[in-house]
Amino acid sequence: MSALIKAAVNGGRSYAENAAVPITPAEIAAAGREAVAAGADVVHAHARRADGGQTIHPDDIRAMVEAVRADAPGVVLGTTTGLWTCSGHAERMRLVEAWPDDVPLDFASVAFCEEGAAEAADLVLAKGLVLESAVWALADVPALLAAPSLERNVRILIEPEDADPTVAVAHARAMAERIRAAGVTAPLLYHGYDATAWPLVRAAFEDGVETRVGFEDTLVLDDGAVAADNAAMVRLAREIEASVQARATA
């Protein structure tokens, strides 16, 4: 059975890093459609302001969601609630509360390393959206486990910030073990950044958990070649999955 792959199509990346990074609503919509056609199950995108900066302002969220619904109506779309998109937790709560209800996102992610994460998670659910919660380090796990929203997560994102791939994979597995030991049954998802991106994709398939690929996490393929687009990374991830499964059954 295939694992869920999330396509994280842009994050905070710029055209200067790769001209194929989708930034405008139309580009995000096309990238999401292409990623799903290549084998992704869901799409995670960061709305952008006119200057290219990341934002969770309801006007920019609306523009992104409307573009995706028009271009790729079947795509399951989510975004971040990260504090780097606004001035702080109080503003985050005001902005998320104002997200459009007539053209809603499907899901939103909350990082439990941040101030007010439990409150933000409750608001995501109150808005009628599907919740994902993220931990970046073992130190984040207690706050996640204490959150009233814990059992309502569609998945738990495990995002080690370690720069060394071996350390990052070990850290991801340690977080997963701690979460499972607490009785959490929600699916887990591993993903990394730059040098740790593809090692964590492989580790995810080896461990039977979900994973994430796309320009938010890396600009290159597993061999170091520059990625042409998000779809190319999704296709490679499915190839890696097939290889891991073949070795497991050999």
C-alpha positions as CSV (number, residue, x, y, z in Angstrom):
1,M,0.0,0.0,0.0
2,S,1.4,3.4,-0.9
3,A,2.2,5.9,1.8
4,L,0.7,9.4,1.8
5,I,2.9,12.0,0.2
6,K,2.4,15.7,0.9
7,A,3.7,18.1,-1.7
8,A,5.0,21.2,0.1
9,V,5.2,23.3,-3.0
10,N,6.8,26.6,-2.0
11,G,7.4,27.5,1.7
12,G,9.5,30.6,1.8
13,R,11.5,29.9,-1.3
14,S,12.1,32.5,-4.0
15,Y,12.4,32.7,-7.8
16,A,16.1,33.5,-7.2
17,E,16.5,30.0,-5.7
18,N,14.6,28.3,-8.5
19,A,12.5,30.0,-11.2
20,A,10.0,27.2,-10.9
21,V,9.1,28.0,-7.3
22,P,5.3,28.8,-7.3
23,I,4.6,32.1,-5.7
24,T,1.5,33.7,-7.3
25,P,-1.9,32.1,-6.7
26,A,-2.0,30.8,-10.3
27,E,1.4,29.3,-10.0
28,I,0.5,27.6,-6.7
29,A,-2.6,26.2,-8.3
30,A,-0.7,24.8,-11.2
31,A,2.0,23.3,-9.0
32,G,-0.6,21.6,-6.8
33,R,-2.4,20.1,-9.8
34,E,0.8,18.9,-11.3
35,A,2.1,17.4,-8.0
36,V,-1.1,15.5,-7.4
37,A,-1.0,14.2,-11.0
38,A,2.6,13.0,-10.3
39,G,1.5,11.0,-7.2
40,A,1.0,13.4,-4.3
41,D,-2.0,13.0,-2.1
42,V,-2.3,16.4,-0.5
43,V,-0.8,19.9,-1.1
44,H,0.7,22.3,1.4
45,A,1.3,25.8,0.2
46,H,2.2,29.2,1.8
47,A,0.2,32.1,0.5
48,R,2.4,35.1,-0.6
49,R,2.0,38.8,-0.4
50,A,2.5,41.0,-3.5
51,D,6.2,41.4,-2.5
52,G,6.6,37.6,-2.3
53,G,6.6,37.4,1.5
54,Q,4.8,34.6,3.3
55,T,1.4,35.5,4.8
56,I,-1.7,34.1,6.5
57,H,-3.7,37.3,5.8
58,P,-7.3,36.2,4.9
59,D,-7.2,38.2,1.6
60,D,-4.1,36.3,0.5
61,I,-5.4,33.0,1.7
62,R,-8.6,33.6,-0.2
63,A,-6.7,34.4,-3.4
64,M,-4.7,31.2,-3.1
65,V,-7.7,28.9,-2.3
66,E,-9.8,30.4,-5.1
67,A,-7.1,29.9,-7.7
68,V,-6.6,26.2,-6.6
69,R,-10.3,25.5,-6.6
70,A,-10.7,27.0,-10.1
71,D,-7.6,25.2,-11.6
72,A,-7.6,22.0,-9.6
73,P,-10.9,21.5,-7.8
74,G,-10.0,18.1,-6.5
75,V,-6.8,19.1,-4.8
76,V,-6.7,18.8,-1.0
77,L,-5.0,22.1,0.1
78,G,-3.6,23.2,3.4
79,T,-1.3,25.9,4.8
80,T,0.8,26.9,7.7
81,T,-0.2,29.0,10.8
82,G,3.5,29.7,11.5
83,L,4.4,32.7,13.6
84,W,6.9,33.8,11.0
85,T,4.0,34.8,8.7
86,C,2.8,37.6,11.1
87,S,3.8,39.7,14.1
88,G,3.0,37.1,16.8
89,H,0.4,34.8,18.3
90,A,-2.2,37.5,18.9
91,E,-2.2,38.6,15.3
92,R,-2.1,34.9,14.2
93,M,-5.3,34.3,16.1
94,R,-7.0,37.3,14.5
95,L,-5.9,36.4,11.0
96,V,-6.9,32.7,11.2
97,E,-10.3,33.6,12.7
98,A,-10.8,35.8,9.6
99,W,-9.9,33.1,7.1
100,P,-12.7,32.8,4.5
101,D,-15.5,30.3,5.3
102,D,-17.0,30.4,1.8
103,V,-13.8,29.2,0.1
104,P,-12.1,27.3,3.0
105,L,-8.8,25.5,3.1
106,D,-9.0,21.8,3.8
107,F,-6.4,21.7,6.6
108,A,-3.8,23.7,8.5
109,S,-0.6,23.0,10.3
110,V,0.3,24.1,13.8
111,A,3.9,23.9,15.2
112,F,4.1,23.0,18.8
113,C,7.5,24.7,19.2
114,E,5.6,28.0,19.0
115,E,3.8,30.2,21.6
116,G,0.1,29.6,21.7
117,A,0.2,26.4,19.7
118,A,-2.6,24.7,21.6
119,E,-4.9,27.7,21.2
120,A,-4.1,28.0,17.5
121,A,-4.8,24.2,17.1
122,D,-8.2,24.7,18.8
123,L,-9.0,27.6,16.5
124,V,-8.1,25.6,13.3
125,L,-10.6,23.0,14.5
126,A,-13.2,25.6,15.4
127,K,-12.9,26.9,11.8
128,G,-14.0,23.5,10.6
129,L,-10.6,22.6,9.2
130,V,-8.6,19.4,9.5
131,L,-5.7,19.8,11.9
132,E,-2.1,18.7,11.6
133,S,0.3,19.3,14.5
134,A,4.1,19.5,14.2
135,V,7.0,18.8,16.5
136,W,10.5,19.9,15.6
137,A,12.4,18.5,18.6
138,L,11.9,16.1,21.5
139,A,11.3,19.1,23.7
140,D,8.1,19.9,21.8
141,V,6.5,16.6,22.4
142,P,5.1,17.2,25.9
143,A,3.2,20.3,24.7
144,L,1.7,18.3,21.9
145,L,0.7,15.4,24.2
146,A,-0.9,17.9,26.6
147,A,-3.0,19.7,23.9
148,P,-6.8,19.2,24.0
149,S,-6.7,18.8,20.3
150,L,-4.3,15.8,20.4
151,E,-6.7,13.1,19.4
152,R,-8.2,15.2,16.6
153,N,-5.1,15.4,14.5
154,V,-5.2,13.9,11.0
155,R,-1.5,13.4,11.3
156,I,1.5,14.4,13.4
157,L,4.4,16.1,11.5
158,I,7.9,15.2,12.7
159,E,10.3,17.8,11.4
160,P,13.8,17.6,13.0
161,E,15.9,20.7,12.5
162,D,19.2,18.9,12.7
163,A,21.5,19.6,9.8
164,D,23.3,16.2,9.8
165,P,21.1,13.6,8.0
166,T,22.1,10.7,10.3
167,V,21.3,12.8,13.4
168,A,18.0,14.0,11.8
169,V,16.8,10.5,11.0
170,A,17.7,9.3,14.5
171,H,15.9,12.3,16.0
172,A,12.8,11.8,13.9
173,R,12.7,8.2,15.1
174,A,13.1,9.2,18.7
175,M,10.2,11.6,18.5
176,A,8.1,9.0,16.8
177,E,8.9,6.5,19.6
178,R,8.0,9.0,22.3
179,I,4.7,9.9,20.6
180,R,3.7,6.3,20.0
181,A,4.7,5.4,23.6
182,A,2.1,7.9,24.8
183,G,-0.6,6.0,22.9
184,V,-1.1,8.4,20.0
185,T,-2.5,6.4,17.0
186,A,-2.6,9.2,14.4
187,P,-0.4,8.8,11.3
188,L,3.1,10.2,11.6
189,L,4.9,12.1,8.8
190,Y,8.6,12.7,8.6
191,H,10.2,15.5,6.6
192,G,13.5,17.4,6.5
193,Y,15.1,20.4,5.0
194,D,17.9,20.7,2.4
195,A,20.5,18.0,3.2
196,T,18.1,16.0,5.4
197,A,15.1,16.1,3.0
198,W,15.7,12.9,1.0
199,P,17.2,10.9,3.9
200,L,14.0,11.6,5.9
201,V,11.9,10.6,2.9
202,R,13.7,7.3,2.7
203,A,13.4,6.8,6.5
204,A,9.7,7.5,6.3
205,F,9.2,4.7,3.7
206,E,11.4,2.4,5.7
207,D,9.4,3.1,8.9
208,G,6.0,2.9,7.2
209,V,5.0,6.5,7.9
210,E,3.9,9.4,5.7
211,T,6.3,11.9,4.1
212,R,6.6,15.3,2.4
213,V,8.5,16.6,-0.6
214,G,8.7,19.8,-2.6
215,F,10.4,23.1,-2.9
216,E,9.7,24.1,0.7
217,D,12.0,21.3,1.8
218,T,14.6,21.0,-0.9
219,L,15.7,22.5,-4.3
220,V,17.4,19.3,-5.6
221,L,16.7,15.7,-6.3
222,D,18.2,12.8,-4.4
223,D,21.3,12.8,-6.6
224,G,21.9,16.6,-6.2
225,A,20.5,17.6,-9.6
226,V,18.4,20.7,-9.5
227,A,14.7,19.8,-9.4
228,A,12.7,21.0,-12.4
229,D,9.5,21.3,-10.4
230,N,7.5,19.9,-7.5
231,A,6.1,17.1,-9.7
232,A,9.6,15.8,-10.4
233,M,10.2,15.5,-6.7
234,V,6.9,13.7,-6.1
235,R,7.7,11.2,-8.9
236,L,11.2,10.5,-7.4
237,A,9.6,10.0,-4.0
238,R,7.3,7.4,-5.4
239,E,10.3,5.7,-7.1
240,I,12.1,5.6,-3.8
241,E,9.0,4.2,-2.1
242,A,8.9,1.4,-4.7
243,S,12.6,0.6,-4.2
244,V,12.2,0.5,-0.4
245,Q,9.2,-1.8,-0.7
246,A,11.0,-4.1,-3.2
247,R,14.0,-4.5,-0.8
248,A,11.6,-5.2,2.1
249,T,10.0,-8.1,0.2
250,A,13.1,-9.5,-1.5
